[in-house]
Amino acid sequence: MKAFITRHRKLLIAGILIAAALGVFFYAAARLRKAGQELAEAINQPETALVERRTLVNTISATGKVTGMEEKEVTVPLSGIDVESVKVGVGDYVQAGDLICMLSTEDIEQNLEDARASLNASSERSQLDISAAERSLQEVQQVRNIDAERADQDAASAWEDYQDALSSLQDAEKAYNDAKTASSEAKKAYEAYQGSASVSSGDAEGAVLLLRYNSALQTESACKTAYDSASTAADTRLDAYYQQVRAKDDSARNNETTVNTRSDSLTTARLSASTSGLTSEQQIRQYEKQLEQCTVSAPISGIITAVNVDPGDVYNGSILATIENADALQVSAQIDEYDIGKIKEGQSVVIRTNGTGEEELSGKVTWIAPKATEGGAEVTYEVLVSIETENELLKLDMTAKLNIILEESENVLTVPYASVQEDENGEYYVEAVTADGQTRRIAVTKGLESDYYTEVSGSEIEEGMEVIVPRTENTGTTLQELLENRGAMGGF
């Protein structure tokens, strides 16, 4: 026996060690299996929570950047001008009106001098044109007045001639009428004598009456000739008068046309002078304004966040500098297209930044972009939030975390979200733990929901009541199954 032990000593020792190891393994496995079963049973015990009063909020979270509420990009409407000096740098604080930079005024001053010289020369030429037009107008006005006076005199003289002829006509007419009367009376006397009984051959009285009658006829004929001549003369003089009147009117019209033409020329000269002067004056005012624009001042008070030019650069109308008003800060954030419809101006916002630690800053939504932000892979909309809590630690460009409050219910009864269940009728309930450790269903109405808690109300629900929080599927068996699987696979 001793010899056998001696020969197989190593083998026996190995067997003893294997047996000891197996004993330890099975003992440890049994203990571990028991501990796993106890842990699984503990895990499978239902979780409970108390009905508590709290304030619930429904929020949308976002991350943004602190910016100034007012930002101005400093530009001037000039181009091709050298930058003479720059008076500010990034980070400098400026007051409205402080000097930002100076642009060269050399070329503009030369242009202004040329424009003023051109205005003076143009004014002198225009004045000469106006003076010549005034003289020409005065000359034709004098001619018009002289011609009108002469025409009036000629017409008056023609009228006097007509009046004289008319008077002569009236005299000739009277003489002719008198002659006709005398002739008629002489005829009657002669005819009466011839018809009387006393007429005898060679009677001297009859001869006298006949002689008188013939003489009266001759006189009537002469007066008739004189009357006709006077009538013709009167008509001639009247025609001459009308010709003078027409000549006067024609002369007046012609002279008035000439006067109007010269007056229009004077008006044109004055308008040309005014237009020419206006153009030059506009150029002068433009150059004077450009000279003022070469002194670039801050339009608002704030911090210089960008300077885009250096002395010696050629300015071509781009942004010279950017100023942000750091006295009034806001947060600019991008909101996903799925949430932007829930955001409204005036909503309260809780703001946190790394620079201000755990302090919660108050804010309000002040602006919502009407269109999506360009350039991003996702569709987002910019939202601006004012910062209403003062904090000297706030700086531009800090990262800000936002909770935009969509809804809020204060001092309401709440339970964990998972504790509210739905029955087959679609009605909500919670399982309340009774004093004897049993459970009973209590009907509730759901209100505002947050990420974890839900507002509940009902006739039976009370503050401090203990309710069951059901576990999700597989939670109670996962550890036990894991232990069993590892044991079956020989992991221990």
Salt bridges, closest charged atoms under 4 A:
GLU52 OE1 - ARG54 NH2 2.78
GLU134 OE2 - ARG270 NH2 3.07
ASP152 OD1 - LYS248 NZ 2.37
ASP178 OD2 - LYS174 NZ 3.17
ASP228 OD2 - LYS224 NZ 2.63
ASP250 OD1 - ARG253 NH2 2.18
GLU256 OE1 - ARG144 NH1 3.30
GLU288 OE2 - ARG116 NH2 3.03
ASP339 OD1 - LYS342 NZ 3.53
GLU360 OE2 - ARG352 NH2 2.07
GLU374 OE2 - LYS371 NZ 3.72
ASP397 OD1 - LYS65 NZ 3.73
GLU449 OE2 - LYS446 NZ 2.57
GLU460 OE1 - ARG440 NH1 3.06
GLU463 OE1 - ARG53 NE 3.40
